[in-house]
């Protein structure tokens, strides 16, 4: 398909694209930017359009994917940016002292919960947390592989019960 023919087909759907873009962005300027990005991508990838396919649907898919990718980029960018208030020395000091105290209590609670587990559950679980594979634990403790998996599962369930106050804190 020639570029001029393709361009005229794309242009004939510009109003439909703008209306569809408004549903995504709810802002006229952002919608125009999205339409422009969609049209540029459509022209760049015109060879991938299969003749006889739904041209309007193809354009809408390009628009949707462009919007989703841009949204994800903005979300990642915003999650990395911190305000000056968040990194002030007073704020960091308060946060650090609070974290140290909370972490000390949490570690004590975790250690107590581990110590209260039956030894048959505790040993495989500790080895698993240390990075050993199931079969390595089974070989070391000389117990069947299925038993190792069951004991680790039981240890998790028991620790979940005993440490449930930390679930909402995460």
N, C-alpha and C positions, 0 to 999 in steps of 0.2 A: 504494500500500500504506500502510495506517495505521501510525503510529509504534508503537502498542501491539503490533500483529501482528508488525511487524518486530523489535521489542525481544524478543519471546518467541522468535522464530526465532534471533536472535543468542544469547540466553541458553542455548538448547538446545545450542549448540556450544561453550560456554565451556570445558568440560572437554577437549574435543578441541583447542581453541586453546591451553590451558595446556600440554598434553602436547607440542604442536608447538613452542611457545615454549621449552620446556626444551631441545629439540634445538638451538636457536639459542644460548641464553644460558648453559645449564648452571648456572643459579643461580635459586632459587625466587623471590626478590624481584624480580630482573630480569625473569623470565618473567611474573610477575604484572603488572609495569609494562607489558611489551610487550602482554599481552592487553588491558589497560585501554586503551592507546593504539589498539590495533586496533579495539576495540569502539566507541570514540569516533569514529574515522574512519569506521567502517561506518555508524554512525548519522548522521553528518554528510553522508555521500555516498550515502544509501540510494536517492536518485532515480536514481543511475547504475547500480544493479543491474537487470539485465534479467530480467524474470520468465521462468521456465522454464530459467534458467541454473543451473549448479551453485553453490549458495549457499555450501557449505562451501569449495569451491575458491576462490570469490571472497574469502572471509574470509582464507584462507591466503595469497592473493596480497597482500592488504592488509598482513598481518602480515610477510611476507617483505620487502616494499618498505619498511615502517616500520623494520624491523630494519636493513636495508642503509643507509637514509638516516641513522639514528642512529649507526651504526658509522662512516660517513664523516665525520659531524660531529665525533665524538669523535677520530677520527684527525687531522683538520685542527687541532682544538683542541690536541691533545697535541704536534703538530709545531711549534706556535708557542711553546708554553710552554718557557722555559729555566730551569734551576735557578740559584741564586745562585752555586754553585760554577763553573758554566760561564762566568759573566760577571765573575768576580773579576779585578782588575787584573793579578795575576800570571799567571793563566791566559791572559788576552788578550795580554799582552806576549809570553809564550812562543809563542803561536799566531801573532802578527803577525810576530815575527822569523823563525820557521820558514817562514811563508808567503812572506815577502820573499825569503829565500834560495832556496827551492824555485822560486818564480816566476822568479827571475833565471836559474837554470839551465834551466828549461823554455823560457823565451823565447830563450835562446841556442841551445838545441837546435832549436827551431822555425825560427829564422832560418837556422841552418846547413843544415837540411833543405831549406828553401825555396831557398837559394842553390845547392844541389847539384842542383836540378831542371833539366831542359833548359829553355831559355828559351821554347820553344814551349809548354810546359806551365805554366811559372811565370807568365808575363804574363797569360794568361786567368784563371788561378786567383787571382792577387792582385786583379785587377779584380773578380772575382766576390765575393771576401771583402770588398772595399771597398763592395759594394752594387750594382754594376752588373748589369743584366739581361743575359741571354745575347745577345739581339739587339743591345744596345748595344756589347757586347764585340766581336761579329762585325763591326759597322760600323767601330768604332775600329781594329781590327787588320786589317780588310779580308780576312777569312777566312770560309768558310761557317759557318753556325750549327751544323751537325752536328759540324764540326771543333772548334768552341769547346766544345761539350758533351763531346766525346771527350777533349780535352786537359784539361779540368777534372776529369773522372773519373779520367784517368790520374794527374794530380797528386795527387788524393786517395788513390789506391791507393798511390802511391809514398810519400807522407807517412805513411800508416798503417804501412807497413813500417818506415820509418826512425824513427818515434816510438812503436813498439809498447810500450816500457817505460812509457809514460804511460797506456796503456789501463786497466790494473788500478788505477791511482791515482785514477781518476775515480769 
